Amino acid sequence: MVLEIRLSNFFSIKDEVVLDFRAANIKSANAKALKNNLFEQDKTGILKTLIIYGANASGKSNIIKAIRFCNAMVFESHNHNENTIYNFIPFKFENYNNKPSTYFIRFVLGEIEYEYSFSLTRTSIITESLYYYPKGRIKEIFTRDERKGKSKKEKYTFTDVIKRPFDVAENTSDKTLYISRASQMDRDLAKEIFNYFNKTFILNYLGFGISAIENITNLNKQQLIDALKIADSDIEEVKIKVLKKSGKNIHADLTSMTLKVEDVVQDHLQIKTYHKTNPGVAFDFLTEESQGTIKLFFIMLTLLDVIKNNKVLLIDEIEESLHPKIIEYIFNLFRAGEKAQLLCTTHNTQFLDLKKFRKDQICFVNKSMTGATDLYSLYDYSDFRDTMDLEKAYMQGRFDAIPIVNDSFDELKSLLHEK
């Protein structure tokens, strides 16, 4: 599970922004009624869902993009060579392109809390560190600072957690994260951390690749069909035939997530669906089902895996091609889960409702006069009472995170060159 994420100097993010999944101490009647919106970890309330609102071009997607990039660095950087230029852009103004970008994540793995962080430029890793709390007190696992000298012993410090740590350090260039190389070199804790980022922190609906579909059993296939039925689908049966073994998961460009459904299925699988109206007639999944049905199929496949296995899901613009009722269904699935978590962005204001979400679950982004993205929580507005109309207040600009649109009749006439 994720407790906290901090980012600075990625894309439109200039100064550090903080996403905090640790629940605030809210004692209102609405918050008490929303007990299923959080779970407890070591006597601390943890939020199951965080929602980010903001105007177009305010930086919502850049927050998601930055997290995707940083997580992907953990499970991809051991493949980087000396010519690698990292696929992100630092904040472009105020000379920030010459400053390091930073990532920090606090998470729980195997009931133990970890803090992992690194900083980098577009061409090299600068710092990296990993700490944990094995008995409730913080303990260093390793630190790294490439600026401290030329030798690995000057750059790195280790405790006794990782076996033969300097063997790994000697094989870690300034293009590669140490934790990534240590996992490749079969160090147990590093493999656990690697698998957390690779298999537990799901970066999009299609982040699972092809293997999740290949491995559908009759049991979870029926669960998938039942989940689709709850969403008002009339699909009664799904049959999947493997045409070609992929050999590995298929991953998208993790900064833009450009992978399409067809990229996952095409040439690898044959999927046939059967409908309630005439269960004897097969539909070819890719060519005869609607785009909405195809998307819902993959969404539900991923959601069931995420929620049943207490994973973390990251979604930009959750409402894309989905009816608001389906979005609410997704939110309700996370409420019904045990410890699965969702971080998403949306423009759909109907969820700005304090009978559906706690104040600390709702975040806003706004772009400052300098072009930098600022992130803040509804909980920061202590004067906003539960009895107020949150959606109306948002649309009126109470929290700044809306576009300023001058669409008066005269302005539109002038735009269209009419008199």
C-alpha positions in Angstrom: 0.0 0.0 0.0 1.0 3.6 -0.6 1.2 6.1 2.3 2.8 9.1 0.7 4.3 10.3 -2.6 6.4 13.4 -3.1 7.5 14.9 -6.5 9.5 17.9 -7.6 10.7 19.3 -10.9 8.9 17.0 -13.3 7.1 18.6 -16.3 5.0 21.4 -15.0 5.7 20.4 -11.3 8.3 22.9 -10.0 8.3 22.8 -6.2 7.5 19.6 -4.2 3.9 18.4 -4.3 2.6 15.8 -1.8 0.0 13.1 -2.3 -0.8 11.8 1.2 -2.9 8.7 1.6 -2.8 8.9 5.4 -6.2 9.9 6.6 -6.7 13.2 8.5 -8.4 13.3 11.8 -11.9 14.2 10.6 -14.7 13.7 13.1 -17.7 15.1 11.1 -20.9 13.0 10.7 -20.2 12.6 6.9 -16.6 11.3 7.5 -17.8 8.8 10.1 -20.4 7.5 7.7 -17.7 6.9 5.1 -15.8 4.4 7.2 -15.4 2.1 4.1 -13.4 4.8 2.3 -10.4 3.9 4.4 -8.7 1.0 6.2 -6.4 0.8 9.2 -2.6 0.1 9.1 -0.7 0.2 12.4 -3.5 2.2 14.0 -3.4 4.8 11.2 -6.3 5.4 8.8 -5.3 4.9 5.1 -7.4 6.3 2.3 -8.5 3.8 -0.4 -9.0 6.5 -3.1 -7.5 9.9 -3.9 -9.2 12.1 -6.6 -7.5 15.0 -8.3 -9.5 17.9 -9.9 -8.2 20.8 -11.9 -8.5 22.8 -15.1 -7.2 21.6 -18.4 -3.4 22.2 -18.6 -3.2 22.7 -14.8 -0.9 19.7 -14.4 -3.2 16.8 -13.3 -1.9 14.5 -15.9 1.7 15.6 -15.2 1.4 14.3 -11.7 0.3 10.9 -13.0 2.9 11.0 -15.7 5.7 11.7 -13.3 4.7 8.9 -11.0 4.6 6.5 -13.9 8.0 7.5 -15.1 9.6 7.2 -11.6 8.0 3.8 -10.9 9.1 2.6 -14.4 12.6 3.7 -13.6 12.8 1.0 -10.9 11.9 -1.9 -13.1 13.6 -0.6 -16.3 16.7 1.3 -15.4 19.0 -1.8 -15.3 18.6 -1.9 -19.1 19.9 1.7 -19.6 23.2 2.3 -21.3 25.6 5.3 -21.5 23.6 6.9 -24.3 20.3 7.0 -22.3 18.4 10.2 -21.9 15.5 9.8 -19.5 12.1 10.3 -20.9 10.9 13.3 -18.8 11.3 17.1 -18.9 12.1 19.2 -15.9 10.3 22.4 -15.2 11.3 24.7 -18.0 11.4 28.1 -16.3 13.6 29.8 -13.6 16.6 27.6 -14.6 15.0 24.5 -13.1 16.2 22.5 -16.1 19.6 22.6 -14.4 18.3 21.4 -11.1 17.6 17.7 -10.1 14.2 16.2 -10.1 13.2 14.2 -7.0 10.9 11.3 -6.2 10.0 10.0 -2.7 7.5 7.2 -1.8 6.5 5.9 1.5 4.9 2.5 1.3 4.1 -0.7 3.1 5.4 -4.1 1.9 4.9 -7.3 3.9 3.6 -5.2 6.9 6.9 -3.2 7.0 7.0 0.5 6.1 9.7 1.6 3.6 10.9 5.0 2.4 12.5 5.0 -1.0 13.7 8.1 -2.9 16.0 9.2 -5.7 17.0 12.3 -7.6 18.2 12.6 -11.1 18.8 14.8 -14.1 17.8 13.8 -17.7 21.2 12.1 -18.1 22.1 10.5 -14.7 21.1 9.4 -11.2 22.4 11.8 -8.5 21.1 10.3 -5.2 19.2 7.3 -4.1 18.2 5.9 -0.7 16.1 3.2 1.0 15.1 3.1 4.7 12.7 0.9 6.5 11.0 0.5 9.9 11.4 -3.2 10.9 10.5 -2.6 14.6 8.8 0.7 14.4 12.0 2.7 14.2 13.7 3.9 11.1 16.8 2.0 9.8 19.0 2.7 6.8 19.3 0.1 4.2 21.5 2.1 1.8 22.2 5.6 0.6 23.9 6.8 -2.5 25.2 10.2 -3.6 27.1 10.3 -6.9 28.6 13.8 -6.0 30.6 12.5 -3.0 33.6 11.2 -4.8 34.9 8.9 -7.5 34.9 5.5 -5.7 31.9 3.4 -4.8 32.9 3.5 -1.1 32.7 7.3 -1.2 29.3 7.3 -3.0 27.5 4.6 -1.1 26.7 3.6 2.5 25.2 0.3 3.5 24.0 -1.5 6.6 23.7 -5.3 6.9 20.4 -5.7 5.1 21.6 -6.4 1.5 24.2 -9.2 1.0 27.5 -8.2 -0.7 26.2 -4.7 -1.4 29.4 -3.4 -3.0 29.3 -6.1 -5.6 26.1 -4.6 -6.8 27.4 -1.1 -6.5 30.4 -1.9 -8.7 27.9 -3.0 -11.4 25.7 0.1 -11.1 26.4 3.0 -13.4 25.1 6.5 -12.9 22.3 5.6 -15.5 20.9 2.9 -13.3 19.0 2.8 -10.0 20.8 0.6 -7.4 17.6 -1.1 -6.4 17.0 -2.1 -10.0 20.5 -3.6 -10.5 20.4 -5.3 -7.1 17.2 -7.0 -8.1 18.8 -8.2 -11.3 21.7 -9.5 -9.3 19.3 -11.7 -7.1 19.4 -9.7 -3.9 16.3 -10.8 -1.9 15.0 -7.4 -0.5 15.7 -5.7 -3.8 13.7 -8.3 -5.7 10.8 -7.6 -3.3 11.0 -3.9 -3.8 11.3 -4.4 -7.6 8.2 -6.7 -7.6 6.3 -4.1 -5.6 6.8 -1.5 -8.3 6.4 -3.9 -11.2 3.5 -6.0 -10.0 1.7 -4.2 -7.2 1.7 -0.6 -8.4 -0.4 -0.9 -11.6 0.2 2.1 -13.8 -3.0 1.9 -16.0 -5.8 -0.4 -17.0 -3.5 -2.0 -19.6 -0.5 -2.2 -17.3 -0.9 -5.9 -16.7 0.1 -6.9 -20.3 -1.1 -10.0 -22.1 -0.3 -12.5 -19.4 -3.3 -11.6 -17.2 -5.7 -12.6 -20.0 -3.8 -15.8 -20.8 -4.0 -17.0 -17.3 -7.7 -16.5 -16.7 -9.1 -19.5 -14.9 -12.7 -20.6 -15.0 -13.2 -19.2 -11.5 -12.0 -15.7 -12.1 -13.4 -15.7 -15.6 -16.9 -16.1 -14.1 -16.1 -13.4 -11.6 -15.2 -11.1 -14.6 -18.5 -12.0 -16.3 -20.4 -11.3 -13.1 -18.6 -7.9 -12.8 -19.5 -7.0 -16.3 -23.2 -7.9 -15.6 -23.3 -5.6 -12.6 -22.2 -2.8 -15.1 -25.2 -3.6 -17.2 -23.4 -5.8 -19.8 -25.4 -8.7 -21.4 -22.3 -10.8 -22.0 -23.0 -14.3 -20.7 -19.7 -16.1 -21.7 -16.2 -15.4 -22.8 -13.9 -17.8 -24.5 -10.2 -17.1 -24.9 -7.8 -19.0 -27.1 -4.0 -18.3 -27.1 -2.8 -18.0 -30.7 0.8 -17.1 -29.9 2.8 -17.1 -26.7 4.1 -13.6 -26.0 7.0 -14.6 -23.8 6.7 -11.5 -21.8 4.3 -8.8 -20.7 3.6 -6.0 -23.1 4.2 -2.6 -21.6 3.2 0.8 -22.9 5.3 4.0 -23.1 5.0 4.6 -19.4 5.0 8.4 -19.6 2.2 8.6 -22.2 0.5 5.2 -21.8 -0.1 5.0 -25.5 -0.8 1.3 -25.6 -4.1 0.3 -27.1 -6.2 -2.8 -26.4 -5.4 -4.0 -29.9 -1.7 -3.9 -29.0 -2.3 -6.3 -26.2 -4.6 -8.8 -27.9 -3.8 -8.7 -31.6 -1.8 -11.6 -33.0 -1.7 -13.2 -29.5 -5.3 -14.0 -28.5 -8.6 -14.9 -29.9 -11.5 -13.7 -27.7 -15.1 -14.7 -28.4 -18.0 -13.3 -26.4 -21.6 -14.6 -26.2 -24.6 -12.5 -25.3 -27.8 -13.2 -23.3 -30.0 -12.5 -26.3 -28.6 -15.4 -28.3 -26.0 -17.3 -26.3 -25.2 -19.6 -29.3 -23.9 -16.8 -31.5 -20.2 -15.8 -31.0 -18.9 -12.3 -31.4 -15.4 -11.5 -32.3 -14.2 -9.4 -29.4 -12.1 -6.8 -31.2 -14.2 -6.3 -34.4 -17.8 -6.8 -33.3 -18.0 -5.5 -29.7 -18.4 -1.8 -29.1 -15.4 0.2 -28.0 -17.1 0.8 -24.7 -17.6 -2.9 -24.1 -14.0 -3.6 -25.0 -12.7 -1.0 -22.6 -15.0 -2.1 -19.8 -13.8 -5.7 -20.3 -10.2 -4.7 -19.7 -11.1 -2.3 -16.9 -12.9 -5.0 -15.0 -10.1 -7.6 -15.6 -7.6 -5.2 -14.1 -9.9 -3.9 -11.3 -10.6 -7.4 -10.0 -6.9 -8.3 -9.9 -6.1 -4.9 -8.2 -8.8 -5.2 -5.6 -8.6 -8.9 -4.8 -4.8 -8.6 -4.3 -4.7 -5.2 -2.5 -2.7 -3.5 -5.3 -2.5 0.2 -6.2 -4.0 1.5 -9.5 -3.1 4.8 -11.2 -5.6 6.3 -13.7 -5.6 9.6 -15.6 -9.0 10.9 -16.5 -11.0 8.0 -15.1 -14.2 9.3 -16.9 -12.8 8.8 -20.4 -15.4 6.9 -22.4 -17.2 5.8 -19.3 -20.7 6.7 -18.0 -20.7 8.3 -14.6 -22.6 5.3 -13.2 -19.7 3.1 -14.2 -17.2 5.4 -12.6 -19.3 5.3 -9.4 -19.3 1.5 -9.7 -15.4 1.6 -9.8 -15.2 3.8 -6.7 -17.6 1.5 -4.9 -15.5 -1.6 -5.8 -12.6 0.1 -4.0 -14.8 0.9 -1.1 -15.8 -2.8 -0.9 -12.2 -3.9 -1.1 -9.9 -4.4 1.8 -6.6 -2.5 1.1 -6.6 -1.8 -2.6 -6.0 1.9 -3.5 -6.8 4.1 -6.4 -5.2 7.4 -7.5 -7.1 9.1 -10.3 -7.8 12.4 -12.0 -11.2 13.5 -13.2 -13.3 16.4 -14.5 -16.6 14.9 -13.4 -17.9 17.2 -10.7 -20.8 15.0 -9.5 -18.3 13.2 -7.2 -17.6 16.4 -5.4 -19.9 15.3 -2.7 -19.0 14.9 0.9 -21.5 12.1 1.3 -19.3 10.1 -1.1 -15.8 11.2 -0.3 -14.0 12.6 2.7 -12.4 16.1 2.5 -8.9 14.5 2.6 -9.7 12.3 -0.5 -10.3 15.3 -2.8 -7.3 17.2 -4.2 -7.1 20.2 -6.5 -4.3 21.3 -8.9 -3.9 24.9 -10.1 -1.3 26.5 -12.3 0.4 29.5 -10.8 1.4 32.7 -12.6 4.9 31.1 -13.1 3.3 28.1 -14.9 4.0 25.8 -12.0 1.6 23.1 -10.8 0.3 23.4 -7.2 -1.4 20.6 -5.5 -3.6 21.0 -2.4 -6.4 19.2 -0.5 -10.0 20.2 0.3 -9.0 19.4 3.9 -6.7 22.5 3.7 -9.9 24.6 3.6 -10.8 24.4 7.3 -13.6 27.0 6.8 -15.4 24.9 4.3 -18.2 23.1 6.1 -19.8 19.8 5.3 -23.2 21.4 4.9 -22.0 23.5 2.0 -22.5 22.6 -1.7 -19.0 21.4 -2.7 -19.8 21.0 -6.4 -21.3 24.5 -6.7 -18.4 26.0 -4.7 -15.9 24.3 -7.0 -17.6 25.5 -10.2 -17.7 29.1 -8.7 -13.9 29.0 -8.4 -13.8 28.7 -4.6 -10.7 26.4 -4.9 -9.2 28.1 -8.0 -8.8 24.8 -9.9 -11.1 25.7 -12.8 -10.5 27.3 -16.2 -11.2 31.0 -16.5 -13.4 31.2 -19.6 -14.4 34.5 -21.1 -17.2 33.3 -23.5 -19.5 36.3 -23.4 -21.6 36.8 -26.5 -19.6 39.9 -27.6 -16.3 38.0 -27.1 -17.6 35.1 -29.2 -18.9 37.5 -31.9 -15.5 39.1 -32.0 -13.8 35.7 -32.2 -16.0 34.7 -35.2 -15.4 38.1 -36.9 -19.2 38.8 -36.9 -20.9 42.1 -36.4 
